[in-house]
Amino acid sequence: FEEAIERVIAGPERKSRLISADEKKIIAYHEAGHAVVHNVLPAADPVQKVTIVARGMAAGYTMALPLEDKTLISRQKLIAEMIGLLGGRAAEELIFDDITSGAANDIEKVTELARNMVTRLGMSQDLGPMVYGQKEELIFLGREISEQRDYSEAIAEQIDQEVRKLVSNAYMEARRI
């Protein structure tokens, strides 16, 4: 069952991929960064597994899963998720005094979470409880076709600033932890 779950979440195991000792060390610290940060944050999901075995496109991964299914997600929980995602990048920077491309997917997820908090979930203190942009979706495929912008350039700048602030604060907290 565990193998099936991991295959769905992270993809098939790639045993044939050869990774140098230096890269293994970076990946290990990166994944440990996620695990440590998740473990410290009360609102974060508990860590179930940490591995540097490559699966799918990931060089390693940290699996943090909720203890129970929830329909509603609090702002505090979303922020904890962002901080946890940035724990790997923070660990790389603190341990190696450098960063790698290993956090690319984490950064993408964090940015998307922050943007959704601001534009979809009304979780921005400055912009208030509003939805910005109308999305056209292919419901039967579960994909977006386009997003129609129904706000001014000034609001677009505010959205960008708010997203940047959320991501920056999450990264500073990950580094602190």
N, C-alpha and C positions, 0 to 999 in steps of 0.2 A: 504494500500500500504506500509506504514512504517513497519508494522508487517511482511509482506512478504519479504521486503528488508532485515530486520534484521535477519529473519530466514535463508535466503540464505547466508548472510555475516557471522553471528556468530553462527547459529544453533538455535534449539528450546529453548524457555525459560524453565528454570528448577526451577519451584516454590517450588517443594518439597525439594530442597536442603537446609539444615539447616546450617547456618553460624553463628559462635559466634560473639559477639559484637567486640571483639579484632580483629578478621579476617576482619570483615566489615570495621573497621577503617583503617586497612592496605590497603585493596582493594581500599577504597575511596581515600586515599592519593596517591596510585599508579596511579589510573586513573586520578586524578587531576594533577599529575605530567605530564602525557602525554598531557593533555589539555592545561596546562600553557605553556609548551614548544612549542607546535604547535601554540599557539596563538601569541607567541613572534617572531617566525621565519617567515619573509616575504615570503620565498619560500615554506613554508609548506602549505598543504591543510587546509582549515578552518574546525574547529571542528563543527560537526553537532549534536552529542549526546555524553553524558558521563553517564554511568550507572554502578551500582554495582549489578544489577540483573544478576544472572548467566544465561548464554546461551551456549549451546554446552559444550565444555570443558573449556570455559573461566569463571572465577569467576566474571568478569566485563569487560567492554570494553569502549574504546573511539573511536568513529567513526568520522574520518576526511576524507571528500570526496572532490574531485576537483570540481570547479565551472563549468568546461567544460571538455569535452573529449579531450585528447591530444594523439598524436601518438608518439611524441618525448619527452624524459625526460632528462633534463639537469643534469649535475654533481651536481650543487648547489641544485637542487630539491632532488636528491637521498641522498645527505648528510643531508639535512633538515629532510628527512624521517627517516634516521638513528638516528638523534638527538632526534626526537619526540618519536621514539620507545624506546629509553633509558631513557626518562623522567620519566617513572614509577619507574624504578630501582633507579634512582638518588633521587627521592622523598622519597622512602623507606629508603635509606641510610641516607639521611639528617634528616628526621623526627624521625626515630626510632633507629638510630645508629646501624642498622642491615639490612640484606637483606633476602628476602624469595625466594622460588621457583616460585613465581608468575610471574617473568619476563622471564621464560624459553622460551616461544614462541617468545617473543620480541627479545631475544638474538639470537635465531635461525634465525629469519628474518634479523636482522642486519648483522649477519655474512654472510648469503647468499647474501645479497645486496652488501656488501663490496667485497666478493669474485667475484661476477659477474662484479662489476666495474673494478676489476683488471684483471680478466682472460677472460672476454667476451666483455666488452665494451671499452677497451683501455683507461680507465680513470685513469691510474696510471702514475704519473710523472716520477717515476724511471724506470718502465718497458715499458713505451711507448704504442703507439697504435698498440697493437698486441693481437691476441687470443692465449691463452695457453690451450692446451688440446683439443682433438677432441672428440665430443660427438656423440654417436650412440643413436638415439632416435626411439621409436615406434611412428611414426607420427600419425597413426590412433588412438592410445591410449593417445597421448600427454604426454608420459613418457620417461624418459631416461632409456636406458638399461645399458650403461656403459660409462665411460670416459677413453679414451686412452691418456696416458701421453706422450707428444711429446717434453718434455723439461727436462733439467738436474736437478740433485739434488740441485745444486746451485740456479737455477731459482726457484725451489720449495720453497727453504728457503726465497728467495726474495719475492715471492708471499705471503707466510705466514707473513713475516714482514710487508708488505704493508697492508694486511688485518688487522693485529693487530693494525697498526698505525691508519688506518681509523676508526676502532671501538673505540679505545682508545681516539682519538681526539673527536669523537662524544659524548662519555660518559663524557669527561671533559667539553664539551660545555653544555650538558644537566645539569650537576651539577652546572655550573656557572649560568645558567638561573634560 
